[in-house]
Amino acid sequence: MELLNGQLKLYSNVTATNVDWLWYPYIPFGKITLLQGDPGCGKSTVMMNIISAISNGSFSPDGRKIKKPMHVIYQCSEDGAGDTIKPRLTAAGADCSNVAFLDEEMDWLTLGDEKIRRAIADFNAKLLVIDPVQAYLGDADISNAAGMRKMLRQLAVWASLYDCAIVLIGHLNKKEGSKDLYRSLGSIDLIAAARSVIQISTTDNDSDVRVLHHIKSSLTPKGRDQYFTIDSQRRVQWLEGEGPAAPDGLDIPTPKMNKQTQAANMLMVMLEAEPMKASEVQALFSRANISERTLLSVKKEMGIRSIKKDGVWYWQLPGDKTWREDD
């Protein structure tokens, strides 16, 4: 039967898909993760050790064997590539031929820069780390919800498009009495865009022992606290046994999604916050080598509406009440 001219969809017709994990349940592929903490707490060091494991195909922090080495992009504005980052990667055992960065000597980089998308695609990166996120906002105001939402939505589209885990490393504000979810520096949209949020702090009784808290998880139950120390070589030593077990059969890297599922996921990410210009949607799909025929077929299946506003066509999800056709 036809329901509301095809706009109302039955969940019985939706194909369920599994989430793939870089580190279960803390860092998912194809999504944005936020890793936050005070300066000096060890968040960059933890991430650099994870990068090393991913680059050489060794073990994730929970002791699970990584199937094979993967490419990583580590973009850091606070440390020198030659005198700090390279020595730390080497000390952690990284295969530096699998770790890259975009040279910013001639041109500053921002989160919305097309060069980031091209770098992920050309390098086939399975992990992108931005450290710290506050340094890559360009002229955008981190406290401005609308500006942050647009920039983060584009980043989420790229994560989904290339099945790449994107980790944003962020600083905390000084409101120590606030709940952990509200301590991220800047707009709450940064927290909202992340499917997983991890926070690192020191323990009350031992300043040398750090703890990794999983304070938000939209995809699976939160993982337990993980305790660690950092030695003189900036290597992370995990103090407890294995963390939460990964689902049976989980393997990385995982099979690629078909074009229809990929297109549906991308459209949902692109349009969930607000309508988007049809021309921008089509341009992103063209870069992803997804045909217009596939795009229009998925658009129709999802019931996405075309709305004309001030002479410009926008695409809007069927449940979105931002605009009506007669506005």
Secondary structure as a PSIPRED ss2 file (coil, helix, strand):
# PSIPRED VFORMAT (PSIPRED V4.0)

   1 M C   1.000  0.000  0.000
   2 E C   1.000  0.000  0.000
   3 L C   1.000  0.000  0.000
   4 L H   0.000  1.000  0.000
   5 N H   0.000  1.000  0.000
   6 G H   0.000  1.000  0.000
   7 Q C   1.000  0.000  0.000
   8 L C   1.000  0.000  0.000
   9 K C   1.000  0.000  0.000
  10 L C   1.000  0.000  0.000
  11 Y H   0.000  1.000  0.000
  12 S H   0.000  1.000  0.000
  13 N H   0.000  1.000  0.000
  14 V C   1.000  0.000  0.000
  15 T C   1.000  0.000  0.000
  16 A C   1.000  0.000  0.000
  17 T C   1.000  0.000  0.000
  18 N C   1.000  0.000  0.000
  19 V C   1.000  0.000  0.000
  20 D C   1.000  0.000  0.000
  21 W E   0.000  0.000  1.000
  22 L E   0.000  0.000  1.000
  23 W E   0.000  0.000  1.000
  24 Y C   1.000  0.000  0.000
  25 P C   1.000  0.000  0.000
  26 Y C   1.000  0.000  0.000
  27 I E   0.000  0.000  1.000
  28 P E   0.000  0.000  1.000
  29 F C   1.000  0.000  0.000
  30 G C   1.000  0.000  0.000
  31 K C   1.000  0.000  0.000
  32 I E   0.000  0.000  1.000
  33 T E   0.000  0.000  1.000
  34 L E   0.000  0.000  1.000
  35 L E   0.000  0.000  1.000
  36 Q E   0.000  0.000  1.000
  37 G E   0.000  0.000  1.000
  38 D C   1.000  0.000  0.000
  39 P C   1.000  0.000  0.000
  40 G C   1.000  0.000  0.000
  41 C C   1.000  0.000  0.000
  42 G C   1.000  0.000  0.000
  43 K H   0.000  1.000  0.000
  44 S H   0.000  1.000  0.000
  45 T H   0.000  1.000  0.000
  46 V H   0.000  1.000  0.000
  47 M H   0.000  1.000  0.000
  48 M H   0.000  1.000  0.000
  49 N H   0.000  1.000  0.000
  50 I H   0.000  1.000  0.000
  51 I H   0.000  1.000  0.000
  52 S H   0.000  1.000  0.000
  53 A H   0.000  1.000  0.000
  54 I H   0.000  1.000  0.000
  55 S H   0.000  1.000  0.000
  56 N H   0.000  1.000  0.000
  57 G C   1.000  0.000  0.000
  58 S C   1.000  0.000  0.000
  59 F E   0.000  0.000  1.000
  60 S C   1.000  0.000  0.000
  61 P C   1.000  0.000  0.000
  62 D C   1.000  0.000  0.000
  63 G C   1.000  0.000  0.000
  64 R C   1.000  0.000  0.000
  65 K E   0.000  0.000  1.000
  66 I C   1.000  0.000  0.000
  67 K C   1.000  0.000  0.000
  68 K C   1.000  0.000  0.000
  69 P C   1.000  0.000  0.000
  70 M C   1.000  0.000  0.000
  71 H E   0.000  0.000  1.000
  72 V E   0.000  0.000  1.000
  73 I E   0.000  0.000  1.000
  74 Y E   0.000  0.000  1.000
  75 Q E   0.000  0.000  1.000
  76 C E   0.000  0.000  1.000
  77 S C   1.000  0.000  0.000
  78 E C   1.000  0.000  0.000
  79 D C   1.000  0.000  0.000
  80 G C   1.000  0.000  0.000
  81 A H   0.000  1.000  0.000
  82 G H   0.000  1.000  0.000
  83 D H   0.000  1.000  0.000
  84 T H   0.000  1.000  0.000
  85 I H   0.000  1.000  0.000
  86 K H   0.000  1.000  0.000
  87 P H   0.000  1.000  0.000
  88 R H   0.000  1.000  0.000
  89 L H   0.000  1.000  0.000
  90 T H   0.000  1.000  0.000
  91 A H   0.000  1.000  0.000
  92 A C   1.000  0.000  0.000
  93 G C   1.000  0.000  0.000
  94 A C   1.000  0.000  0.000
  95 D C   1.000  0.000  0.000
  96 C H   0.000  1.000  0.000
  97 S H   0.000  1.000  0.000
  98 N H   0.000  1.000  0.000
  99 V E   0.000  0.000  1.000
 100 A E   0.000  0.000  1.000
 101 F C   1.000  0.000  0.000
 102 L C   1.000  0.000  0.000
 103 D C   1.000  0.000  0.000
 104 E C   1.000  0.000  0.000
 105 E C   1.000  0.000  0.000
 106 M C   1.000  0.000  0.000
 107 D C   1.000  0.000  0.000
 108 W C   1.000  0.000  0.000
 109 L C   1.000  0.000  0.000
 110 T C   1.000  0.000  0.000
 111 L C   1.000  0.000  0.000
 112 G C   1.000  0.000  0.000
 113 D C   1.000  0.000  0.000
 114 E H   0.000  1.000  0.000
 115 K H   0.000  1.000  0.000
 116 I H   0.000  1.000  0.000
 117 R H   0.000  1.000  0.000
 118 R H   0.000  1.000  0.000
 119 A H   0.000  1.000  0.000
 120 I H   0.000  1.000  0.000
 121 A H   0.000  1.000  0.000
 122 D H   0.000  1.000  0.000
 123 F H   0.000  1.000  0.000
 124 N C   1.000  0.000  0.000
 125 A E   0.000  0.000  1.000
 126 K E   0.000  0.000  1.000
 127 L E   0.000  0.000  1.000
 128 L E   0.000  0.000  1.000
 129 V E   0.000  0.000  1.000
 130 I E   0.000  0.000  1.000
 131 D E   0.000  0.000  1.000
 132 P C   1.000  0.000  0.000
 133 V H   0.000  1.000  0.000
 134 Q H   0.000  1.000  0.000
 135 A H   0.000  1.000  0.000
 136 Y H   0.000  1.000  0.000
 137 L C   1.000  0.000  0.000
 138 G C   1.000  0.000  0.000
 139 D C   1.000  0.000  0.000
 140 A C   1.000  0.000  0.000
 141 D C   1.000  0.000  0.000
 142 I C   1.000  0.000  0.000
 143 S C   1.000  0.000  0.000
 144 N C   1.000  0.000  0.000
 145 A H   0.000  1.000  0.000
 146 A H   0.000  1.000  0.000
 147 G H   0.000  1.000  0.000
 148 M H   0.000  1.000  0.000
 149 R H   0.000  1.000  0.000
 150 K H   0.000  1.000  0.000
 151 M H   0.000  1.000  0.000
 152 L H   0.000  1.000  0.000
 153 R H   0.000  1.000  0.000
 154 Q H   0.000  1.000  0.000
 155 L H   0.000  1.000  0.000
 156 A H   0.000  1.000  0.000
 157 V H   0.000  1.000  0.000
 158 W H   0.000  1.000  0.000
 159 A H   0.000  1.000  0.000
 160 S H   0.000  1.000  0.000
 161 L H   0.000  1.000  0.000
 162 Y C   1.000  0.000  0.000
 163 D C   1.000  0.000  0.000
 164 C C   1.000  0.000  0.000
 165 A E   0.000  0.000  1.000
 166 I E   0.000  0.000  1.000
 167 V E   0.000  0.000  1.000
 168 L E   0.000  0.000  1.000
 169 I E   0.000  0.000  1.000
 170 G E   0.000  0.000  1.000
 171 H E   0.000  0.000  1.000
 172 L E   0.000  0.000  1.000
 173 N C   1.000  0.000  0.000
 174 K C   1.000  0.000  0.000
 175 K C   1.000  0.000  0.000
 176 E C   1.000  0.000  0.000
 177 G C   1.000  0.000  0.000
 178 S C   1.000  0.000  0.000
 179 K C   1.000  0.000  0.000
 180 D H   0.000  1.000  0.000
 181 L H   0.000  1.000  0.000
 182 Y H   0.000  1.000  0.000
 183 R C   1.000  0.000  0.000
 184 S E   0.000  0.000  1.000
 185 L C   1.000  0.000  0.000
 186 G C   1.000  0.000  0.000
 187 S C   1.000  0.000  0.000
 188 I C   1.000  0.000  0.000
 189 D H   0.000  1.000  0.000
 190 L H   0.000  1.000  0.000
 191 I H   0.000  1.000  0.000
 192 A H   0.000  1.000  0.000
 193 A H   0.000  1.000  0.000
 194 A C   1.000  0.000  0.000
 195 R C   1.000  0.000  0.000
 196 S E   0.000  0.000  1.000
 197 V E   0.000  0.000  1.000
 198 I E   0.000  0.000  1.000
 199 Q E   0.000  0.000  1.000
 200 I E   0.000  0.000  1.000
 201 S E   0.000  0.000  1.000
 202 T E   0.000  0.000  1.000
 203 T C   1.000  0.000  0.000
 204 D C   1.000  0.000  0.000
 205 N C   1.000  0.000  0.000
 206 D C   1.000  0.000  0.000
 207 S C   1.000  0.000  0.000
 208 D C   1.000  0.000  0.000
 209 V C   1.000  0.000  0.000
 210 R E   0.000  0.000  1.000
 211 V E   0.000  0.000  1.000
 212 L E   0.000  0.000  1.000
 213 H E   0.000  0.000  1.000
 214 H E   0.000  0.000  1.000
 215 I E   0.000  0.000  1.000
 216 K E   0.000  0.000  1.000
 217 S E   0.000  0.000  1.000
 218 S C   1.000  0.000  0.000
 219 L C   1.000  0.000  0.000
 220 T C   1.000  0.000  0.000
 221 P C   1.000  0.000  0.000
 222 K C   1.000  0.000  0.000
 223 G C   1.000  0.000  0.000
 224 R C   1.000  0.000  0.000
 225 D C   1.000  0.000  0.000
 226 Q E   0.000  0.000  1.000
 227 Y E   0.000  0.000  1.000
 228 F E   0.000  0.000  1.000
 229 T E   0.000  0.000  1.000
 230 I E   0.000  0.000  1.000
 231 D C   1.000  0.000  0.000
 232 S C   1.000  0.000  0.000
 233 Q C   1.000  0.000  0.000
 234 R C   1.000  0.000  0.000
 235 R C   1.000  0.000  0.000
 236 V E   0.000  0.000  1.000
 237 Q E   0.000  0.000  1.000
 238 W E   0.000  0.000  1.000
 239 L C   1.000  0.000  0.000
 240 E C   1.000  0.000  0.000
 241 G C   1.000  0.000  0.000
 242 E C   1.000  0.000  0.000
 243 G C   1.000  0.000  0.000
 244 P C   1.000  0.000  0.000
 245 A C   1.000  0.000  0.000
 246 A C   1.000  0.000  0.000
 247 P C   1.000  0.000  0.000
 248 D C   1.000  0.000  0.000
 249 G C   1.000  0.000  0.000
 250 L C   1.000  0.000  0.000
 251 D C   1.000  0.000  0.000
 252 I C   1.000  0.000  0.000
 253 P C   1.000  0.000  0.000
 254 T C   1.000  0.000  0.000
 255 P C   1.000  0.000  0.000
 256 K C   1.000  0.000  0.000
 257 M C   1.000  0.000  0.000
 258 N C   1.000  0.000  0.000
 259 K H   0.000  1.000  0.000
 260 Q H   0.000  1.000  0.000
 261 T H   0.000  1.000  0.000
 262 Q H   0.000  1.000  0.000
 263 A H   0.000  1.000  0.000
 264 A H   0.000  1.000  0.000
 265 N H   0.000  1.000  0.000
 266 M H   0.000  1.000  0.000
 267 L H   0.000  1.000  0.000
 268 M H   0.000  1.000  0.000
 269 V H   0.000  1.000  0.000
 270 M H   0.000  1.000  0.000
 271 L H   0.000  1.000  0.000
 272 E C   1.000  0.000  0.000
 273 A C   1.000  0.000  0.000
 274 E C   1.000  0.000  0.000
 275 P C   1.000  0.000  0.000
 276 M E   0.000  0.000  1.000
 277 K E   0.000  0.000  1.000
 278 A H   0.000  1.000  0.000
 279 S H   0.000  1.000  0.000
 280 E H   0.000  1.000  0.000
 281 V H   0.000  1.000  0.000
 282 Q H   0.000  1.000  0.000
 283 A H   0.000  1.000  0.000
 284 L H   0.000  1.000  0.000
 285 F H   0.000  1.000  0.000
 286 S H   0.000  1.000  0.000
 287 R H   0.000  1.000  0.000
 288 A C   1.000  0.000  0.000
 289 N C   1.000  0.000  0.000
 290 I C   1.000  0.000  0.000
 291 S C   1.000  0.000  0.000
 292 E H   0.000  1.000  0.000
 293 R H   0.000  1.000  0.000
 294 T H   0.000  1.000  0.000
 295 L H   0.000  1.000  0.000
 296 L H   0.000  1.000  0.000
 297 S H   0.000  1.000  0.000
 298 V H   0.000  1.000  0.000
 299 K H   0.000  1.000  0.000
 300 K H   0.000  1.000  0.000
 301 E H   0.000  1.000  0.000
 302 M H   0.000  1.000  0.000
 303 G C   1.000  0.000  0.000
 304 I C   1.000  0.000  0.000
 305 R E   0.000  0.000  1.000
 306 S E   0.000  0.000  1.000
 307 I E   0.000  0.000  1.000
 308 K E   0.000  0.000  1.000
 309 K E   0.000  0.000  1.000
 310 D C   1.000  0.000  0.000
 311 G C   1.000  0.000  0.000
 312 V E   0.000  0.000  1.000
 313 W E   0.000  0.000  1.000
 314 Y E   0.000  0.000  1.000
 315 W E   0.000  0.000  1.000
 316 Q E   0.000  0.000  1.000
 317 L C   1.000  0.000  0.000
 318 P C   1.000  0.000  0.000
 319 G C   1.000  0.000  0.000
 320 D C   1.000  0.000  0.000
 321 K C   1.000  0.000  0.000
 322 T C   1.000  0.000  0.000
 323 W C   1.000  0.000  0.000
 324 R C   1.000  0.000  0.000
 325 E C   1.000  0.000  0.000
 326 D C   1.000  0.000  0.000
 327 D C   1.000  0.000  0.000
